Amino acid sequence: MAWRVFGRKRTVAAGASVAVRAEDQLRRRIQRCVDTEDASQALGTAALAEVSAVLDDVAAAAVGDGSSLDARAINDVALLHRLRVIGLHGSFEDRHACGAAQVLAHAIEPAAVPPDVRDEVAEAVSHGAPTDLPTAVLRVLQGNASAVRAAWRRQPDPQLADLLVHAFQRLIEMSDPISPAHPTRLLDLAATLSGRYDYLRPGGDLADLDEAIRITDEVIAASTDDAALLIRAHKLRGPMLADRDETNPGSTDLAEAVVSFRALVDLTDPADPQHADLVRRLSHAQVLLSELS
């Protein structure tokens, strides 16, 4: 029996191709996985970079009425994530990204969905998966960003750090600023920028830290009534300001870090197991600040 993924069959060896479009590169990678019955070529950073390039095209096509969206390219994104699920012996994030892409392909052109997964897509739609194009595109971008973040947590590398930041930047560019999910996505981006800076230290770009701090300040200013968002924002902001203070001692960053650590203590229930640790961090930062006074 031929090895199949979404109905894709093994092919005979093809001749050399000069096609360099992102979707062509991704399609060739998928076909190699099918031909060799080996999903390992879908697992590396290079595969995620090809998906990212295709999603850049998807995001560009989604601007306006979405009439130029290509269901075949979306199917390939779904297939690459499905191969990653196989190669990783189960990956919730890649499974989610695959499902979101399948639904988007259905929303663009139902007949383009591979027969092997039509029942799966129909079930997802029957359970409320959105099929309006703006929302369906956003779910694909969110799913991919989550899958890239999961890959980063498994095995970080410099190119993956860039892909992760780009995935969340692209998601925010395509999302509605008044959406309830927008502040959370902003904090996701701040966390990825801070993570890239930490990973590349001592050679990290301080601009990453500056932008991450600016984003958390923006979320804090706009979310005064949302305790959960404020807690997450201050958890990011305090350590980032302390890190930036190390690059510029004597600035106001350490004093601002103390503000965030104090806010965390105030916002956290004293019965919370983390409360005592937050108090210790606040005390430590206050001691450092007093030594500079």
C-alpha positions as CSV (number, residue, x, y, z in Angstrom):
1,M,0.0,0.0,0.0
2,A,1.4,3.4,-0.9
3,W,2.3,5.6,2.0
4,R,-0.4,8.4,2.1
5,V,-0.8,11.7,4.0
6,F,-4.0,13.6,3.1
7,G,-4.2,11.4,0.0
8,R,-0.7,12.4,-1.2
9,K,0.9,9.4,-2.9
10,R,4.5,8.5,-3.4
11,T,5.8,9.7,-6.8
12,V,8.6,8.6,-9.1
13,A,11.7,10.8,-8.9
14,A,11.1,14.1,-10.5
15,G,13.5,16.1,-12.6
16,A,15.3,19.2,-11.4
17,S,13.1,22.2,-10.8
18,V,14.0,25.9,-10.9
19,A,10.9,27.0,-9.0
20,V,11.8,29.0,-6.0
21,R,8.4,30.2,-4.8
22,A,7.8,29.5,-1.1
23,E,4.9,27.2,-1.8
24,D,6.9,25.2,-4.3
25,Q,9.7,24.7,-1.8
26,L,7.2,23.5,0.8
27,R,5.5,21.2,-1.6
28,R,8.8,19.6,-2.6
29,R,9.7,19.0,1.0
30,I,6.3,17.4,1.7
31,Q,6.7,15.2,-1.4
32,R,10.1,14.0,-0.2
33,C,8.6,13.1,3.1
34,V,5.9,11.1,1.3
35,D,8.3,9.5,-1.1
36,T,10.7,8.3,1.6
37,E,7.9,7.6,4.1
38,D,9.8,9.7,6.6
39,A,8.4,12.7,8.4
40,S,11.7,13.8,9.8
41,Q,12.3,16.4,7.1
42,A,9.2,18.3,8.3
43,L,10.6,18.7,11.8
44,G,13.5,21.2,11.4
45,T,13.6,24.9,11.4
46,A,14.0,25.0,7.6
47,A,10.5,23.4,7.3
48,L,9.0,26.0,9.6
49,A,10.7,28.8,7.6
50,E,9.1,27.5,4.4
51,V,5.7,27.5,6.1
52,S,6.3,31.0,7.4
53,A,7.1,32.2,3.9
54,V,3.8,30.7,2.6
55,L,1.9,32.3,5.5
56,D,3.4,35.7,4.6
57,D,1.8,35.2,1.2
58,V,-1.5,34.1,2.8
59,A,-1.6,37.1,5.0
60,A,-0.9,39.4,2.1
61,A,-3.7,37.7,0.0
62,A,-6.1,38.0,3.0
63,V,-5.9,41.8,2.9
64,G,-9.1,43.0,1.1
65,D,-11.7,40.4,0.0
66,G,-9.4,37.4,0.2
67,S,-10.2,36.4,-3.4
68,S,-6.6,35.6,-4.2
69,L,-6.2,33.1,-1.3
70,D,-4.9,29.8,-2.6
71,A,-6.6,26.7,-1.0
72,R,-3.8,24.4,-2.4
73,A,-1.1,26.4,-0.6
74,I,-3.2,26.2,2.6
75,N,-3.6,22.5,2.2
76,D,0.2,22.2,2.1
77,V,0.5,24.2,5.3
78,A,-1.9,21.8,6.9
79,L,0.0,18.8,5.5
80,L,3.3,20.0,6.9
81,H,1.9,20.4,10.3
82,R,0.3,17.0,10.1
83,L,3.7,15.5,9.1
84,R,5.1,17.2,12.2
85,V,2.4,15.6,14.4
86,I,3.5,12.2,12.9
87,G,7.2,12.9,13.3
88,L,6.9,14.2,16.9
89,H,4.6,11.3,17.9
90,G,1.8,13.7,18.7
91,S,2.0,17.5,19.0
92,F,-1.0,19.4,20.3
93,E,0.1,22.7,18.8
94,D,0.8,21.2,15.3
95,R,-2.4,19.3,15.4
96,H,-4.3,22.6,16.1
97,A,-2.4,24.4,13.4
98,C,-3.2,21.6,10.9
99,G,-6.9,21.7,11.8
100,A,-7.1,25.4,11.5
101,A,-5.5,25.3,8.0
102,Q,-7.8,22.5,6.9
103,V,-10.8,24.7,7.9
104,L,-9.4,27.7,6.0
105,A,-8.9,25.6,2.9
106,H,-12.6,24.5,3.2
107,A,-13.6,28.2,3.6
108,I,-11.8,29.2,0.5
109,E,-12.8,26.2,-1.7
110,P,-14.6,23.2,-0.2
111,A,-13.8,21.0,-3.1
112,A,-10.1,21.6,-2.6
113,V,-10.1,19.8,0.7
114,P,-8.5,16.4,0.3
115,P,-11.1,13.6,0.5
116,D,-9.2,11.9,3.3
117,V,-9.9,14.8,5.8
118,R,-13.3,16.1,4.6
119,D,-15.2,14.3,7.4
120,E,-12.7,15.7,9.9
121,V,-13.2,19.3,8.6
122,A,-17.0,18.8,8.5
123,E,-16.9,17.8,12.1
124,A,-14.8,20.8,13.1
125,V,-17.2,23.2,11.3
126,S,-20.2,21.5,12.9
127,H,-18.6,22.2,16.3
128,G,-18.2,25.9,15.6
129,A,-14.9,26.3,13.7
130,P,-15.3,29.7,12.0
131,T,-15.4,29.7,8.2
132,D,-15.5,33.5,7.6
133,L,-12.2,34.2,5.9
134,P,-10.8,36.9,8.3
135,T,-11.3,34.7,11.4
136,A,-10.2,31.5,9.6
137,V,-7.0,33.2,8.5
138,L,-6.3,34.5,12.0
139,R,-6.8,31.0,13.4
140,V,-4.2,29.6,11.0
141,L,-1.7,32.3,12.0
142,Q,-2.4,31.7,15.7
143,G,-2.0,28.0,15.3
144,N,1.2,28.4,13.4
145,A,2.6,30.8,16.0
146,S,1.8,28.4,18.8
147,A,3.4,25.5,16.9
148,V,6.6,27.6,16.3
149,R,6.7,28.5,20.0
150,A,6.4,24.8,21.0
151,A,9.3,24.0,18.6
152,W,11.3,26.8,20.2
153,R,10.7,25.4,23.7
154,R,11.8,21.9,22.5
155,Q,15.0,23.1,20.9
156,P,15.8,26.8,20.4
157,D,18.1,28.1,17.7
158,P,18.7,31.6,16.4
159,Q,16.7,31.2,13.2
160,L,13.8,29.7,15.1
161,A,13.9,32.8,17.5
162,D,13.4,35.0,14.4
163,L,10.6,32.9,13.1
164,L,8.9,33.0,16.4
165,V,9.0,36.8,16.7
166,H,7.9,37.1,13.1
167,A,4.9,34.7,13.7
168,F,3.6,36.8,16.5
169,Q,4.3,40.1,14.7
170,R,2.3,38.8,11.7
171,L,-0.5,37.6,13.9
172,I,-0.8,41.1,15.5
173,E,-0.7,42.9,12.2
174,M,-3.6,40.8,11.0
175,S,-5.7,41.0,14.2
176,D,-8.2,43.7,15.2
177,P,-6.8,46.0,17.9
178,I,-10.2,46.1,19.6
179,S,-10.4,42.3,19.8
180,P,-10.5,41.0,23.4
181,A,-7.6,38.7,22.4
182,H,-5.4,41.5,21.2
183,P,-3.7,42.4,24.6
184,T,-2.9,38.7,25.1
185,R,-1.3,38.5,21.7
186,L,0.7,41.7,22.4
187,L,2.0,40.0,25.6
188,D,2.9,36.9,23.6
189,L,4.9,39.1,21.3
190,A,6.6,40.8,24.2
191,A,7.5,37.4,25.7
192,T,9.0,36.3,22.4
193,L,11.1,39.5,22.0
194,S,12.3,39.1,25.5
195,G,13.1,35.4,24.9
196,R,15.1,36.2,21.8
197,Y,17.1,38.8,23.7
198,D,17.8,36.4,26.6
199,Y,18.7,33.6,24.2
200,L,21.2,35.7,22.3
201,R,22.8,37.3,25.3
202,P,25.4,38.8,25.6
203,G,24.9,39.5,21.9
204,G,21.1,40.1,22.0
205,D,19.7,43.2,20.4
206,L,18.6,45.7,23.1
207,A,15.9,46.9,20.7
208,D,14.1,43.6,21.4
209,L,14.0,44.5,25.1
210,D,13.0,48.1,24.4
211,E,10.1,47.0,22.3
212,A,9.0,44.3,24.7
213,I,8.9,46.8,27.6
214,R,7.0,49.3,25.4
215,I,4.4,46.7,24.6
216,T,3.9,45.7,28.3
217,D,3.6,49.4,29.2
218,E,0.9,49.7,26.5
219,V,-1.0,46.7,27.8
220,I,-0.8,47.9,31.4
221,A,-2.1,51.3,30.5
222,A,-5.1,49.8,28.6
223,S,-5.9,47.0,31.0
224,T,-6.4,48.6,34.4
225,D,-9.5,46.4,35.2
226,D,-8.1,43.1,34.1
227,A,-6.1,41.6,36.9
228,A,-5.0,38.5,35.0
229,L,-3.5,40.6,32.2
230,L,-1.9,43.0,34.6
231,I,-0.3,40.1,36.5
232,R,1.1,38.7,33.3
233,A,2.3,42.1,32.0
234,H,4.1,42.9,35.3
235,K,5.7,39.5,35.4
236,L,7.3,40.3,32.1
237,R,8.0,43.9,32.7
238,G,9.8,43.7,36.1
239,P,12.5,41.3,35.0
240,M,12.9,43.0,31.6
241,L,13.5,46.4,33.3
242,A,16.0,44.8,35.7
243,D,17.8,43.3,32.7
244,R,17.9,46.6,30.9
245,D,19.2,48.3,34.0
246,E,22.3,46.1,33.8
247,T,23.1,47.7,30.4
248,N,22.5,51.2,31.7
249,P,23.1,51.4,35.4
250,G,21.7,54.5,37.1
251,S,18.7,54.8,34.8
252,T,15.1,54.8,36.1
253,D,14.7,51.1,35.0
254,L,15.4,49.6,38.4
255,A,12.9,51.9,40.1
256,E,10.3,51.0,37.5
257,A,11.1,47.3,38.0
258,V,10.3,47.8,41.7
259,V,6.9,49.3,40.7
260,S,6.1,46.1,38.7
261,F,7.3,43.8,41.5
262,R,5.2,45.7,44.0
263,A,2.2,45.5,41.7
264,L,2.6,41.8,41.5
265,V,2.6,41.5,45.3
266,D,-0.5,43.6,45.5
267,L,-2.4,41.8,42.7
268,T,-1.5,38.3,43.9
269,D,-3.6,36.6,46.6
270,P,-1.5,36.1,49.7
271,A,-2.7,32.5,49.8
272,D,-1.1,31.9,46.3
273,P,2.0,29.7,46.6
274,Q,3.9,32.2,44.4
275,H,3.1,35.2,46.8
276,A,6.1,34.6,49.1
277,D,8.5,34.4,46.2
278,L,7.1,37.6,44.8
279,V,7.6,39.4,48.1
280,R,11.3,38.1,48.1
281,R,11.8,39.5,44.6
282,L,10.4,42.8,45.6
283,S,12.6,43.0,48.7
284,H,15.7,42.1,46.7
285,A,14.9,44.8,44.1
286,Q,14.3,47.4,46.8
287,V,17.6,46.6,48.4
288,L,19.4,47.0,45.1
289,L,17.6,50.3,44.5
290,S,18.5,51.6,48.0
291,E,22.2,50.8,47.4
292,L,22.1,53.1,44.4
293,S,20.5,56.0,46.2
